[in-house]
Amino acid sequence: SLKTVATISGDRCTSRINIPSPKLWWPNGYGEQPLYTTQLRLLMDEKEIDTAETTLGIRTVRLVREKDAEGESFIIEVNGQKLFCKGADWIPSDNFIPRIQNSTYENLLTLARDAHMNMLRVWGGGIYEQDIFYELCDRLGLMVWQDFMYACGEYPDVQWFVDEARNEAEKVVKRLRNHPSIVIWCGNNECEWLFCTENPDKTPDDMRGAIIFRDVLPSMCAQHDGTRPYWRSSPFGEGFPNAESNGNHHHWIVWSFWKDYKEYENDNARFVTEFGFQAPANRKTFKEVTLASDRHPQSQVMEHHNKQVEGTERLLRFQAAHYKLTTDFDEFIYKGQLVQAEALKCAVEHWRRRKFNTAGSLFWQLNDCWPVSSWAVVDSALRPKAGYYFAKKFFSPVLLSFKRIGNTLEVWVTNDMLKDVDGKIELSLRSFVKVKGVWRKSLIVKALANSSLRVLEIEQSQFAKYDSTEHYFSGRLLTADGISSENRYFLHEPKRLHFPKAKVSARLSAINGGLYVVTLSAATFVKNLRLEILGADVMFDDNYFDLDAGSVKRVQCCSARGLARLKKNLRLRWL
């Protein structure tokens, strides 16, 4: 407990408290999130006339922009450590804002934390979030990229509007500045990018309302905060506002412009604050808002539940690229979610391999505001899609990934931890039907702190004698600290692979206090195994995963329902 006394002079009061050996606030995955409580008492003639209390965290934040071989870096540094920002964009969780419950914020933000995310971007087309959002981000270690609420257009630069913008910014900054989770202020969403795209002969300063983002907002941030960087827009940088060589970047060539997700690997942006891929909401969520007769991918009602122009057509186009097409409603949802999951995985693994040439990957979007096919990985009923479970793996602190270049398959290890990690990698070429790999290799690795490294190159030509539609590469990294990462690389799209007719054994048993474990095994390979409990929302700690031939996997879940009911209603699905 530390005390200080300040004297009011005029209408301002300034005081400074020295905290010896402060406990620093760290983002999720890098340390703890200690918070300090500050109490203020206003005295007049020794009589208390007002009090105030606030919670804050102690940390430093800096935006590192340094010239390099690719242009200029864009790296968030906290407490002197450069961090790779992993996470998603955040939109209002309901179209009717007063209807959002505190439990909704708690569920969604805990899901983000559990998926190893360390940053959320509050999108400029939404709202300045409620206090509980920022309080939870403080406690959970979720950094916040905070847009001001301007999006996708030009704004009046007449004096009355500029004055309103200044007044709003002052109130916003004063309300939010004590939250350690907020690490950057951002002027708007996509205003300069869209303006310069539509007016290629002009600059961002020619845009109506430019004075707000160039002058007013940064001056308000400096005057009323001054502890964190301000960035003009998302995206923005020197030259064209959405360039890859500097600043931050939005990638919508994939999906919106009909390009498939392998195109992500050609994007070498410095910090990606938007990219995404649609998937349908979960079957149960749609069942709650549709009639049985509407549950067809191309029904008028289902097409209404997609606000992307030609959204359903895109869902079908990308399913056709990777999976065998179907009109079965549940299968359409299942495969659509897998396409989204694989797309996000492809992008994030690519950008994490480029660490710190790329220093952030935030996908559009975490949450949803109504039951819809959209870019969210958690639907409006708070039910995770396949993409969420994939995120738990591609955002893991230590990541093993594959990259194919021609006939060569590269093996990479990315380490986000602030310490070196010693581990062992086990690689194999496996058959869909045999327990043992037809080729195996192991190697000891040291993943240096906060780094990404290519550790091996595999020439695929040496395996030409094996049927590529019935074999795949498997990799597993196990560290001395017990951290593991596994990944697989398939030589063809799933629609071309010859999966065996599998039989999965599932045994469900109770542990204690409503905690259960499902033990799964199969004699042959099983791809993208989905678990669900009919009639109940049960959250599994893993889902939509692969099972190697002869392997055993244990998945945990919590439920207030008894063991007998869970066993009766457990359902499995796979490709």
Secondary structure as GFF3:
##gff-version 3
##sequence-region A 1 575
A	DSSP	beta_strand	36	44	.	.	.	ID=ss1
A	DSSP	beta_strand	47	56	.	.	.	ID=ss2
A	DSSP	beta_strand	61	64	.	.	.	ID=ss3
A	DSSP	beta_strand	67	68	.	.	.	ID=ss4
A	DSSP	beta_strand	71	72	.	.	.	ID=ss5
A	DSSP	beta_strand	75	78	.	.	.	ID=ss6
A	DSSP	beta_strand	81	83	.	.	.	ID=ss7
A	DSSP	beta_strand	85	90	.	.	.	ID=ss8
A	DSSP	three_ten_helix	97	99	.	.	.	ID=ss9
A	DSSP	alpha_helix	102	114	.	.	.	ID=ss10
A	DSSP	beta_strand	119	122	.	.	.	ID=ss11
A	DSSP	alpha_helix	131	140	.	.	.	ID=ss12
A	DSSP	beta_strand	143	147	.	.	.	ID=ss13
A	DSSP	alpha_helix	159	176	.	.	.	ID=ss14
A	DSSP	beta_strand	182	186	.	.	.	ID=ss15
A	DSSP	alpha_helix	191	198	.	.	.	ID=ss16
A	DSSP	three_ten_helix	204	206	.	.	.	ID=ss17
A	DSSP	alpha_helix	210	211	.	.	.	ID=ss18
A	DSSP	pi_helix	212	216	.	.	.	ID=ss19
A	DSSP	alpha_helix	217	224	.	.	.	ID=ss20
A	DSSP	beta_strand	230	231	.	.	.	ID=ss21
A	DSSP	beta_strand	249	251	.	.	.	ID=ss22
A	DSSP	three_ten_helix	261	266	.	.	.	ID=ss23
A	DSSP	beta_strand	272	275	.	.	.	ID=ss24
A	DSSP	alpha_helix	283	287	.	.	.	ID=ss25
A	DSSP	three_ten_helix	292	294	.	.	.	ID=ss26
A	DSSP	alpha_helix	300	304	.	.	.	ID=ss27
A	DSSP	alpha_helix	311	322	.	.	.	ID=ss28
A	DSSP	alpha_helix	329	353	.	.	.	ID=ss29
A	DSSP	beta_strand	360	363	.	.	.	ID=ss30
A	DSSP	alpha_helix	386	394	.	.	.	ID=ss31
A	DSSP	beta_strand	398	405	.	.	.	ID=ss32
A	DSSP	beta_strand	408	415	.	.	.	ID=ss33
A	DSSP	beta_strand	421	431	.	.	.	ID=ss34
A	DSSP	beta_strand	439	447	.	.	.	ID=ss35
A	DSSP	beta_strand	451	459	.	.	.	ID=ss36
A	DSSP	three_ten_helix	460	463	.	.	.	ID=ss37
A	DSSP	beta_strand	471	479	.	.	.	ID=ss38
A	DSSP	beta_strand	484	490	.	.	.	ID=ss39
A	DSSP	three_ten_helix	494	496	.	.	.	ID=ss40
A	DSSP	beta_strand	504	512	.	.	.	ID=ss41
A	DSSP	beta_strand	515	522	.	.	.	ID=ss42
A	DSSP	beta_strand	526	533	.	.	.	ID=ss43
A	DSSP	beta_strand	545	547	.	.	.	ID=ss44
A	DSSP	beta_strand	552	558	.	.	.	ID=ss45
A	DSSP	alpha_helix	563	569	.	.	.	ID=ss46
A	DSSP	beta_strand	570	573	.	.	.	ID=ss47
###
